[in-house]
Amino acid sequence: MSNKISPEEFYDNHATKYDDIIKTPKSNVQYLNEAVKIFHQYNHYQGSILDIGCGTGLLSELLQGDFEYTGIDISAKMLDYAAKRGYKTIHKPIEKALAEIDSHSYDFVFCLASLYFIEDAQLVFEQIYRIARKTILITLIEATDEYIKNHIIRVYDHSKMVIKNAVEDYFIIAWSSPTTGIPIQTRMVYIEQKN
Ligand SMILES: C[S@@+](CC[C@H](N)C(=O)[O-])C[C@H]1O[C@@H](n2cnc3c(N)ncnc32)[C@H](O)[C@@H]1O
């Protein structure tokens, strides 16, 4: 019998605290600022963004420029915060939502700290490729066997996925476990679409 809970239940319960947890120095969250750094390094300051597993829409607080945000998330409570930040919201599981989105319909697709909840990352990846016009920025959290066992939500390790032609592809510390202090690694991947 599994004692795991669904991401929907977990994030609905944590929505009010989420931003504080991310911002507290103890969490040592690095992937968000790193994503922003990569994105601006390539001079993107305008366009449409699809934020997959957008949570509270924190990304929009960090990016500089003029963007239209659409966010997909399974947690209605997290999406309430994203909506307050100006997001158009899609309240559906990632796989279902992506399948319904037109090809080449967003300039930029972000998928930050959410792909590790998805079993078939390859399928999601193919959809992201289909939808993004210009660039893709994803983080692939390294979920060790220990991490998978102890996490309250079912998570999967996609950090070794083969990704060809990435412009940026390297590991950093994503965050540190608030309970154990153990750093969690993530792969940062930035892809430019060839048109
Ligand atoms: C760790 S949070 C990351 C949020 C945001 N991307 C950020 O970096 O602050 C993961 C988010 O993914 C969402 N999520 C998890 N599994 C999902 C699924 N199958 N479909 C849609 N959203 C999902 C959760 O509800 C949560 O808001």
The ligand as an SDF file (V2000), in Angstrom:
LIG
                    3D

 27 29  0  0  0  0  0  0  0  0999 V2000
    7.5030   22.4050   -7.2040 C   0  0  0  0  0  0  0  0  0  0  0  0
    6.0950   23.2150   -7.8410 S   0  0  0  0  0  0  0  0  0  0  0  0
    6.8580   24.2840   -9.0540 C   0  0  0  0  0  0  0  0  0  0  0  0
    6.0200   25.4940   -9.3630 C   0  0  0  0  0  0  0  0  0  0  0  0
    6.6970   26.5400  -10.2480 C   0  0  0  0  0  0  0  0  0  0  0  0
    7.0560   25.9870  -11.5540 N   0  0  0  0  0  0  0  0  0  0  0  0
    7.9150   27.0660   -9.5560 C   0  0  0  0  0  0  0  0  0  0  0  0
    9.0420   26.7390   -9.9770 O   0  0  0  0  0  0  0  0  0  0  0  0
    7.7600   27.8200   -8.5670 O   0  0  0  0  0  0  0  0  0  0  0  0
    5.3520   21.9640   -8.8830 C   0  0  0  0  0  0  0  0  0  0  0  0
    4.0010   22.3520   -9.4720 C   0  0  0  0  0  0  0  0  0  0  0  0
    3.6320   21.3440  -10.4200 O   0  0  0  0  0  0  0  0  0  0  0  0
    2.2380   21.0790  -10.2750 C   0  0  0  0  0  0  0  0  0  0  0  0
    1.9750   19.7130  -10.7700 N   0  0  0  0  0  0  0  0  0  0  0  0
    2.4670   18.5440  -10.2730 C   0  0  0  0  0  0  0  0  0  0  0  0
    2.0360   17.5140  -11.0240 N   0  0  0  0  0  0  0  0  0  0  0  0
    1.2440   18.0290  -11.9950 C   0  0  0  0  0  0  0  0  0  0  0  0
    0.5170   17.4690  -13.0760 C   0  0  0  0  0  0  0  0  0  0  0  0
    0.5040   16.1540  -13.3140 N   0  0  0  0  0  0  0  0  0  0  0  0
   -0.1760   18.2960  -13.8860 N   0  0  0  0  0  0  0  0  0  0  0  0
   -0.1860   19.6540  -13.6560 C   0  0  0  0  0  0  0  0  0  0  0  0
    0.4930   20.2370  -12.6550 N   0  0  0  0  0  0  0  0  0  0  0  0
    1.2110   19.4430  -11.8370 C   0  0  0  0  0  0  0  0  0  0  0  0
    1.9830   21.2400   -8.7950 C   0  0  0  0  0  0  0  0  0  0  0  0
    0.6130   21.4620   -8.5130 O   0  0  0  0  0  0  0  0  0  0  0  0
    2.8830   22.4270   -8.4420 C   0  0  0  0  0  0  0  0  0  0  0  0
    2.2050   23.6460   -8.5490 O   0  0  0  0  0  0  0  0  0  0  0  0
  1  2  1  0
  2  3  1  0
  2 10  1  0
  3  4  1  0
  4  5  1  0
  5  6  1  0
  5  7  1  0
  7  8  2  0
  7  9  1  0
 10 11  1  0
 11 12  1  0
 11 26  1  0
 12 13  1  0
 13 14  1  0
 13 24  1  0
 14 15  1  0
 14 23  1  0
 15 16  2  0
 16 17  1  0
 17 18  1  0
 17 23  2  0
 18 19  1  0
 18 20  2  0
 20 21  1  0
 21 22  2  0
 22 23  1  0
 24 25  1  0
 24 26  1  0
 26 27  1  0
M  CHG  2   2   1   9  -1
M  END
$$$$
